[in-house]
Amino acid sequence: MRVSLKSVSGVDSVNVSLAKGLASVKMKPGNATRLKQLQDAITKNGFTMKQSTATVSGNIVIENGKSQLQVSGSNEMLTLVPESQTSGDMKPTNGRPAVVDGIIPEAIKGKSPDSIRYRSIREGISK
């Protein structure tokens, strides 16, 4: 598992605990890795990418009243969903760079994750 994840372009380090069923992946700054690439590396080893804690930087995009994060590097779009009522108080600002802390839910089999349930959104520099 570790070797497979480490071989994904943009991965800086990987720590795997098979006993806990967890993999911790740190990405290199400025990477263009898509979630699908990580998901493929995990499934290649017979495992499933589960719900994941993530810190992601990008730009806020609001279209048709729907807030999304355009991930820096990959330009992947993740729908922003408040994790709780208090996190819903944070109003994403269109076009602004942001750093989002939250949970990427487990995707439906055969699909790539497409949302992040955010705990916090703070203004940040998109790289």
C-alpha positions as a Markdown table, in Angstrom:
| # | Residue | x | y | z |
|---|---|---|---|---|
| 1 | Met | 0.0 | 0.0 | 0.0 |
| 2 | Arg | 2.7 | 2.5 | 1.0 |
| 3 | Val | 4.8 | 1.9 | -2.1 |
| 4 | Ser | 1.7 | 2.2 | -4.3 |
| 5 | Leu | 0.6 | 5.5 | -2.7 |
| 6 | Lys | 4.2 | 6.8 | -2.7 |
| 7 | Ser | 4.5 | 6.2 | -6.5 |
| 8 | Val | 1.6 | 8.7 | -7.1 |
| 9 | Ser | 3.1 | 11.9 | -8.5 |
| 10 | Gly | 2.8 | 14.7 | -5.9 |
| 11 | Val | 2.9 | 12.5 | -2.8 |
| 12 | Asp | 5.5 | 13.6 | -0.3 |
| 13 | Ser | 5.2 | 11.0 | 2.4 |
| 14 | Val | 3.0 | 8.0 | 3.4 |
| 15 | Asn | 2.4 | 6.3 | 6.7 |
| 16 | Val | 0.3 | 3.2 | 6.7 |
| 17 | Ser | -1.2 | 1.2 | 9.7 |
| 18 | Leu | -2.8 | -2.0 | 8.4 |
| 19 | Ala | -3.8 | -2.8 | 12.0 |
| 20 | Lys | -5.9 | 0.4 | 12.2 |
| 21 | Gly | -6.8 | 0.4 | 8.5 |
| 22 | Leu | -5.4 | 3.9 | 8.0 |
| 23 | Ala | -3.1 | 5.6 | 5.6 |
| 24 | Ser | -1.8 | 9.1 | 6.2 |
| 25 | Val | -0.7 | 10.9 | 3.0 |
| 26 | Lys | 1.1 | 14.2 | 2.9 |
| 27 | Met | 1.2 | 15.9 | -0.5 |
| 28 | Lys | 4.0 | 18.1 | -1.9 |
| 29 | Pro | 3.3 | 21.8 | -2.2 |
| 30 | Gly | 2.1 | 22.7 | -5.7 |
| 31 | Asn | 1.1 | 19.2 | -6.7 |
| 32 | Ala | -1.5 | 18.5 | -9.4 |
| 33 | Thr | -2.7 | 15.1 | -8.0 |
| 34 | Arg | -6.3 | 14.2 | -8.3 |
| 35 | Leu | -8.3 | 12.3 | -5.7 |
| 36 | Lys | -8.9 | 9.6 | -8.3 |
| 37 | Gln | -5.2 | 8.9 | -8.6 |
| 38 | Leu | -5.0 | 8.3 | -4.8 |
| 39 | Gln | -8.2 | 6.2 | -4.9 |
| 40 | Asp | -6.8 | 4.1 | -7.8 |
| 41 | Ala | -3.5 | 3.4 | -5.9 |
| 42 | Ile | -5.6 | 2.3 | -2.9 |
| 43 | Thr | -8.0 | 0.0 | -4.8 |
| 44 | Lys | -5.0 | -1.5 | -6.8 |
| 45 | Asn | -4.0 | -3.0 | -3.4 |
| 46 | Gly | -7.4 | -4.5 | -2.7 |
| 47 | Phe | -8.5 | -1.7 | -0.3 |
| 48 | Thr | -11.3 | 0.9 | -0.4 |
| 49 | Met | -10.7 | 4.7 | 0.0 |
| 50 | Lys | -12.8 | 5.5 | 3.1 |
| 51 | Gln | -13.9 | 8.8 | 4.5 |
| 52 | Ser | -10.8 | 11.0 | 4.8 |
| 53 | Thr | -9.7 | 14.0 | 6.8 |
| 54 | Ala | -8.2 | 16.6 | 4.5 |
| 55 | Thr | -6.8 | 20.1 | 4.4 |
| 56 | Val | -7.1 | 21.5 | 0.8 |
| 57 | Ser | -6.2 | 24.8 | -0.7 |
| 58 | Gly | -7.8 | 26.3 | -3.8 |
| 59 | Asn | -10.2 | 29.0 | -5.0 |
| 60 | Ile | -13.9 | 29.4 | -4.0 |
| 61 | Val | -16.2 | 29.2 | -7.0 |
| 62 | Ile | -19.9 | 29.9 | -6.6 |
| 63 | Glu | -22.2 | 29.0 | -9.5 |
| 64 | Asn | -26.0 | 28.8 | -9.4 |
| 65 | Gly | -25.9 | 29.3 | -5.6 |
| 66 | Lys | -23.6 | 26.2 | -5.2 |
| 67 | Ser | -20.2 | 26.7 | -3.5 |
| 68 | Gln | -17.3 | 24.7 | -4.7 |
| 69 | Leu | -13.5 | 24.6 | -4.1 |
| 70 | Gln | -11.4 | 24.5 | -7.2 |
| 71 | Val | -8.4 | 22.6 | -5.9 |
| 72 | Ser | -5.0 | 24.2 | -6.5 |
| 73 | Gly | -2.9 | 22.3 | -9.0 |
| 74 | Ser | -5.4 | 19.8 | -10.2 |
| 75 | Asn | -8.3 | 22.2 | -10.7 |
| 76 | Glu | -10.6 | 19.4 | -9.4 |
| 77 | Met | -13.9 | 20.7 | -8.2 |
| 78 | Leu | -15.2 | 19.7 | -4.7 |
| 79 | Thr | -18.7 | 20.8 | -3.6 |
| 80 | Leu | -18.5 | 22.6 | -0.2 |
| 81 | Val | -20.9 | 21.1 | 2.3 |
| 82 | Pro | -21.0 | 22.4 | 5.9 |
| 83 | Glu | -20.2 | 19.7 | 8.4 |
| 84 | Ser | -22.4 | 21.3 | 11.1 |
| 85 | Gln | -24.7 | 24.2 | 11.6 |
| 86 | Thr | -21.8 | 26.3 | 13.0 |
| 87 | Ser | -19.6 | 25.6 | 10.0 |
| 88 | Gly | -22.5 | 26.7 | 7.8 |
| 89 | Asp | -22.0 | 30.2 | 9.3 |
| 90 | Met | -18.8 | 30.6 | 7.3 |
| 91 | Lys | -19.7 | 32.1 | 4.0 |
| 92 | Pro | -17.3 | 31.2 | 1.1 |
| 93 | Thr | -16.5 | 34.3 | -1.0 |
| 94 | Asn | -16.5 | 33.8 | -4.8 |
| 95 | Gly | -13.1 | 33.9 | -6.5 |
| 96 | Arg | -11.1 | 34.1 | -3.2 |
| 97 | Pro | -8.3 | 31.8 | -2.3 |
| 98 | Ala | -9.1 | 29.6 | 0.6 |
| 99 | Val | -7.8 | 26.7 | 2.8 |
| 100 | Val | -10.5 | 24.2 | 3.7 |
| 101 | Asp | -10.3 | 21.8 | 6.6 |
| 102 | Gly | -12.9 | 19.0 | 6.5 |
| 103 | Ile | -13.9 | 15.5 | 5.6 |
| 104 | Ile | -13.9 | 14.0 | 2.1 |
| 105 | Pro | -16.7 | 11.3 | 2.3 |
| 106 | Glu | -16.3 | 7.8 | 0.9 |
| 107 | Ala | -17.3 | 7.9 | -2.7 |
| 108 | Ile | -19.8 | 5.6 | -4.3 |
| 109 | Lys | -18.1 | 2.6 | -5.8 |
| 110 | Gly | -16.6 | 3.4 | -9.2 |
| 111 | Lys | -16.9 | 7.2 | -8.6 |
| 112 | Ser | -14.3 | 9.7 | -7.5 |
| 113 | Pro | -15.0 | 11.8 | -4.3 |
| 114 | Asp | -16.6 | 15.1 | -5.3 |
| 115 | Ser | -17.3 | 17.0 | -2.1 |
| 116 | Ile | -15.8 | 18.1 | 1.2 |
| 117 | Arg | -17.8 | 18.5 | 4.4 |
| 118 | Tyr | -15.9 | 21.5 | 5.8 |
| 119 | Arg | -15.2 | 22.3 | 9.4 |
| 120 | Ser | -13.5 | 25.6 | 8.6 |
| 121 | Ile | -12.8 | 27.8 | 5.6 |
| 122 | Arg | -10.1 | 30.4 | 6.0 |
| 123 | Glu | -8.7 | 32.9 | 3.6 |
| 124 | Gly | -5.5 | 31.5 | 2.2 |
| 125 | Ile | -3.1 | 31.7 | -0.6 |
| 126 | Ser | -3.9 | 29.3 | -3.5 |
| 127 | Lys | -0.8 | 27.7 | -4.9 |
